[in-house]
Each structure stands twice: as structure tokens, then as C-alpha cells.
Amino acid sequence: MSTERIIVLKSVANEFRQTLVKVAQSMAGLSGPNAMSSTITKVQSLVSDALSKGATLEFGKNDIKNGNKQHLDQMIVSNVKSNMDIYHTETFGPVTTLIEVEDLEEAIRTANDTEYGLSASVFSRDLSLAIQVARRIEAGAVHINGMTVHDENSLPHGG
């Protein structure tokens, strides 16, 4: 599991994006080979489609790294919209997309607008609200104020 879709309220999107890019910059170069070359081709196509439709590449390059056909740069793609293939497709690559929404209701609709739903996270200072939102997200596991990339021993997991 990896975090591919980040849904963020427009009211905090600029600050969030800047912080995310700074963290990504501090971690640059830590990843090794990503996947089969066919997956790399798929990821590059999805990112190219998004960029051609108005998305912004905030971090990384949509290019193989050091000539290694199995190593793609980590990327952050913002301004992702529902008309872009990457919005609807799991990349299985080192790409995080930022989707900005106006309000909580749109955030929940967007979170549920996917075929996938293995894991999700809700971040909020209001724990009661976070629990209410988590109950409305259609995912196998919804973490509150915690990362999506870990297993819960008490939950069923697998294919």
C-alpha cells in the first residue's frame, strides 16, 4: 500500500503542497528500482496525460532515472481532476496526486470515487469529526491521523 491520492481542502492546499514538496525534497534519492518496465511506461503515460490536461508536476521528473528502465523518479502531481486518467487509475508507481476540494462533502465524494479502497486516512484536529468522516469512506481500513501504509493486526487483509 502506498498513498497515491491526497485529497486536501482548498483552504489549506497551498500550505500543504509547499510542506509536502519540502519533505519530498528532503527524502529525494532514497528509493530504489520501482517496478517492471511495463509499469514504468504506464506511470509515465498517466502522468503525461494529467500534465497535458492541466495538472502540475510539483516534484520529480516524469523520466527514468540514470538510464535504469526500472527506476522512475518520485513525483508529486497537483491540480489533478476527474477528467485525467491518473485520477481513476492506480499507478503502482512512485506518484502522489493532490486533489483539491472545496469542502468536506466533496472530499468524501472524491474519496469514494474510485474502484480501489484498500486503505485511507483522515487527518483532523477534531477527532469526533474525523470518526464521522471515516465511517463514510468506503475503504477496507480508514486510519485517523495516521499513515495509510501499515497493517492493522485486528483487520482482515489481503486479496
KOLLUM-410438 format. One line per 4 residues: number of its first residue (from 0); their letters; for each residue y, z, x of C-alpha. Coordinates in pm, 1 decimal, m for minus. Example, Ala and Ser with C-alpha at 12.3 -4.5 7.8 and 13.67 -1.06 7.14 Angstrom:
<midrens>
0> as> m450.0,780.0,1230.0 | m106.0,714.0,1367.0
</midrens>
This chain:
<midrens>
0> mste> 0.0,0.0,0.0 | 349.9,m71.0,112.2 | 686.7,m59.5,m53.4 | 781.2,m416.5,m136.1
4> riiv> 1017.7,m377.7,m430.0 | 1304.9,m131.2,m423.9 | 1497.1,m108.0,m748.0 | 1836.1,50.8,m697.0
8> lksv> 2127.9,122.5,m927.1 | 2428.6,m97.9,m854.2 | 2647.5,210.9,m838.0 | 2476.8,319.0,m513.6
12> anef> 2338.4,m16.4,m393.1 | 2588.0,m83.8,m111.8 | 2547.4,259.3,45.5 | 2169.1,244.3,2.5
16> rqtl> 2143.6,m103.6,156.4 | 2353.5,m3.1,459.0 | 2140.9,306.0,519.1 | 1814.8,113.4,477.5
20> vkva> 1924.3,m152.8,727.2 | 2025.1,114.8,981.6 | 1684.7,281.2,950.2 | 1509.1,m55.0,982.1
24> qsma> 1711.6,m135.6,1294.2 | 1606.5,194.2,1449.9 | 1240.7,105.1,1386.7 | 1256.9,m260.6,1492.6
28> glsg> 971.9,m374.2,1711.7 | 726.1,m106.7,1600.1 | 497.1,m338.4,1403.7 | 210.1,m539.5,1545.0
32> pnam> 45.5,m855.4,1410.5 | 70.2,m871.2,1033.4 | m190.9,m1096.7,881.8 | m370.1,m1427.3,880.7
36> ssti> m156.2,m1732.5,948.3 | m202.8,m1845.5,584.9 | m41.6,m1519.9,469.5 | 246.5,m1572.3,711.9
40> tkvq> 302.6,m1919.7,563.2 | 300.6,m1768.4,211.0 | 550.8,m1496.6,308.2 | 784.5,m1744.6,476.1
44> slvs> 772.6,m1966.7,167.1 | 851.4,m1676.2,m66.9 | 1144.7,m1563.2,147.0 | 1276.3,m1921.0,182.3
48> dals> 1259.7,m1967.7,m194.7 | 1454.9,m1644.3,m251.6 | 1720.1,m1736.5,4.4 | 1762.3,m2083.0,m147.5
52> kgat> 1826.4,m1917.3,m486.5 | 2093.8,m1675.1,m365.9 | 1912.1,m1383.2,m202.9 | 2042.6,m1242.3,124.4
56> lefg> 1838.7,m1169.6,436.3 | 1982.0,m830.3,536.1 | 1746.1,m761.5,824.3 | 1492.7,m955.4,1030.0
60> kndi> 1422.7,m1324.7,1060.6 | 1200.1,m1543.6,849.6 | 1024.6,m1668.6,1161.3 | 712.5,m1593.8,1362.2
64> kngn> 771.8,m1351.6,1644.5 | 726.0,m1457.1,2007.4 | 518.0,m1759.7,1909.6 | 244.1,m1536.2,1762.4
68> kqhl> 131.3,m1706.5,1440.1 | 15.2,m1369.9,1305.1 | 332.8,m1174.5,1370.7 | 625.7,m1206.0,1134.2
72> dqmi> 948.1,m1010.4,1168.5 | 1007.5,m719.9,933.5 | 1257.2,m828.2,667.9 | 1482.7,m679.9,403.7
76> vsnv> 1585.8,m926.8,133.7 | 1859.7,m822.8,m109.7 | 2005.7,m976.1,m424.5 | 1655.3,m1054.9,m549.0
80> ksnm> 1648.5,m1185.1,m908.4 | 1373.4,m1266.0,m1157.1 | 1411.0,m1643.6,m1102.6 | 1281.2,m1603.5,m745.8
84> diyh> 909.3,m1632.3,m667.3 | 920.8,m1321.2,m446.1 | 1025.1,m1113.4,m749.2 | 689.2,m1184.4,m916.6
88> tetf> 455.9,m1222.1,m617.2 | 303.6,m959.9,m389.9 | 372.3,m1083.3,m37.2 | 125.5,m868.5,156.5
92> gpvt> 373.5,m910.9,439.8 | 645.6,m711.0,614.3 | 908.1,m776.1,345.2 | 1103.0,m529.5,134.5
96> tlie> 1309.5,m663.9,m151.9 | 1612.4,m496.6,m307.4 | 1667.3,m549.0,m677.9 | 1992.9,m414.2,m817.7
100> vedl> 2009.8,m294.6,m1178.4 | 2289.6,m165.6,m1399.4 | 2123.3,141.1,m1547.2 | 1808.1,347.9,m1586.9
104> eeai> 1669.3,144.1,m1876.8 | 1698.4,m177.7,m1676.7 | 1536.2,m2.4,m1379.3 | 1233.8,95.3,m1589.6
108> rtan> 1203.9,m255.7,m1738.6 | 1224.1,m405.9,m1391.2 | 966.7,m163.0,m1250.2 | 727.0,m261.8,m1527.2
112> dtey> 799.3,m635.0,m1493.5 | 509.2,m700.4,m1257.9 | 137.8,m777.1,m1267.2 | 93.4,m519.9,m994.5
116> glsa> 141.9,m149.7,m1024.2 | m75.4,35.8,m780.0 | 188.2,283.8,m673.8 | 553.2,361.0,m745.1
120> svfs> 813.8,622.0,m659.2 | 1110.9,761.4,m844.6 | 1392.7,924.3,m648.3 | 1639.1,1153.7,m824.0
124> rdls> 1822.4,1481.7,m781.1 | 1730.2,1559.6,m1143.3 | 1358.1,1649.1,m1140.3 | 1329.7,1658.4,m1518.9
128> laiq> 1476.7,1308.9,m1548.1 | 1253.3,1182.7,m1265.6 | 944.6,1307.0,m1451.3 | 1060.6,1135.9,m1773.3
132> varr> 1112.9,809.2,m1585.3 | 780.1,839.0,m1401.4 | 597.5,871.5,m1733.7 | 745.5,538.1,m1845.4
136> ieag> 648.0,343.1,m1533.6 | 321.9,153.3,m1563.3 | 156.7,222.2,m1227.6 | m162.6,381.1,m1103.8
140> avhi> 33.3,659.4,m934.6 | 401.3,746.6,m955.7 | 539.5,972.9,m685.9 | 858.4,1170.6,m732.8
144> ngmt> 1095.3,1193.1,m435.5 | 814.3,1081.7,m206.9 | 686.8,765.7,m45.0 | 456.1,519.6,m219.9
148> vhde> 232.6,482.3,82.2 | m17.2,764.2,60.4 | m317.8,850.5,m149.3 | m346.4,1140.7,m386.7
152> nslp> m685.0,1308.9,m349.9 | m693.6,1400.5,m717.4 | m639.0,1044.6,m844.2 | m889.2,758.8,m868.1
156> hgg> m808.1,491.9,m613.6 | m949.4,154.4,m528.0 | m1029.4,m186.2,m670.2
</midrens>
